[in-house]
Amino acid sequence: MYALITGGTSGIGKDIAINLGKKGYDLILVSRHYGDTDQIKEQVKTNVINLTYDLTSEEECFKLVEESKKYDIEIFINNAGFGDIGYINKTDLRKEINMVKVNDIATLILTKSFLLRFMENNKGKVLIVASAAAFGVAPYMNVYYATKAFAYSLAHGYYRELKDKKSKVSISVLCPGPVKTRFEEVANTKFNIKSLSSQYVGKYTVKKFLKGKFIIVPGLSIKLAHTFSHLVPKRFISKIVRKQASI
Ligand SMILES: NC(=O)c1ccc[n+]([C@@H]2O[C@H](COP(=O)([O-])OP(=O)(O)OC[C@H]3O[C@@H](n4cnc5c(N)ncnc54)[C@H](OP(=O)(O)O)[C@@H]3O)[C@@H](O)[C@H]2O)c1
């Protein structure tokens, strides 16, 4: 039985893959590069397959959906994504457009396609990797926060639709705060607050995900931030959150 993980070759996706592999799932890792695949192969006894796709392309997303039909997939992890930081006149609009494509368009195409496939058999599990960014708004990371709000909102809507249909297919959404991965390098930043390790986040996530928990928030401080985000106006959140990372 396969688990397909986008961005499964690095960071959070890699550690989710390792933990699913240890639970006996064969793994399909989707990314543009081979990345840390060898580290995964060293730690799991199951099959590990790499599929090379660039998820900024809608066409490639649809081709991935087709190619994945060759495999008996029970778990889909929508994890690939990235961020960027900077003042409005320093950030690159092309990079931001690609961020929307990977973080949102690919998330929509792949999540909907896998949910429909799983619903045909009334079996399967989906995880959308959003972020604690989805709880708030932030200057200097505006686009990233907006993309994660989309992913978070999408997960909530599908969750309710599945419940209304009494489906056995489940969806979860992961909302980590800062995690030590390649994220900072790609986003041209350094976190100013303590990061969790991706090993911890991967293990915690797989445990909660396989139990069917809907909103998965690793770490006490981010759990508190989640609660706090329901109580205060967004304009106030944007004032606090501006200090989270260096620009
Ligand atoms: N690190 C954090 O602090 C943090 C916090 C909250 C949420 N998240 C979210 O967690 C997810 C994973 O990020 P990470 O922190 O683990 O970063 P990472 O180490 O940079 O991993 C990102 C993964 O996504 C893949 N990817 C990126 N662009 C892609 C594209 N166009 N097509 C296919 N694959 C692509 C990368 O592979 P290739 O580059 O080889 O394509 C890589 O495997 C992201 O959605 C991120 O927004 C991260």
The ligand as an ORCA input file, in Angstrom:
! r2SCAN-3c Opt
* xyz 0 1
  N       9.809     24.889      7.622
  C       8.851     25.596      8.197
  O       9.110     26.425      9.077
  C       7.424     25.372      7.801
  C       6.430     25.793      8.682
  C       5.099     25.618      8.338
  C       4.775     25.007      7.148
  N       5.766     24.611      6.308
  C       5.373     23.997      5.039
  O       5.897     22.689      5.008
  C       6.020     22.273      3.651
  C       7.386     21.636      3.438
  O       8.368     22.635      3.607
  P       9.776     22.367      4.312
  O       9.891     23.333      5.408
  O       9.952     20.936      4.587
  O      10.765     22.887      3.153
  P      11.871     22.160      2.250
  O      12.837     21.426      3.083
  O      12.361     23.256      1.359
  O      11.017     21.099      1.399
  C      10.179     21.504      0.351
  C       9.871     20.313     -0.543
  O       8.948     20.745     -1.575
  C       9.492     20.400     -2.859
  N       9.098     21.393     -3.851
  C       9.256     22.737     -3.780
  N       8.852     23.309     -4.925
  C       8.419     22.302     -5.730
  C       7.900     22.251     -7.062
  N       7.783     23.350     -7.817
  N       7.549     21.046     -7.570
  C       7.719     19.913     -6.828
  N       8.195     19.899     -5.588
  C       8.562     21.088     -5.040
  C      11.009     20.417     -2.633
  O      11.712     19.610     -3.599
  P      12.437     20.218     -4.907
  O      12.999     21.558     -4.518
  O      13.439     19.201     -5.287
  O      11.362     20.336     -5.935
  C      11.119     19.787     -1.257
  O      11.053     18.379     -1.346
  C       5.755     23.508      2.790
  O       4.444     23.468      2.301
  C       5.931     24.644      3.786
  O       5.177     25.786      3.419
  C       7.079     24.782      6.602
*
